[in-house]
Amino acid sequence: MGKLERCPFCGKWSILAAQPLSILRAAEAAELDGEGEEMTSKESEEERLRKKLDESRFLEL
């Protein structure tokens, strides 16, 4: 089973599938590790947000 979620930026929809807690914890840890790398880069806030939006999982339906 999944849940529909709408992107607040572009309005596109995606289907989110339920994941086990262990996978969610691993993803959370990976994201926290990645934040340190992003802070050291010289990208502007706008470039960083644009890159995240391009890599997002939302699909146009």
Buried (B, 14 or more C-beta within 10 A) or exposed (E): EEEEEEBEEEEBEBEEEEEEEEEEEEEEEEEEEEEEEEEEEEEEEEEEEEEEEEEEEBEEE
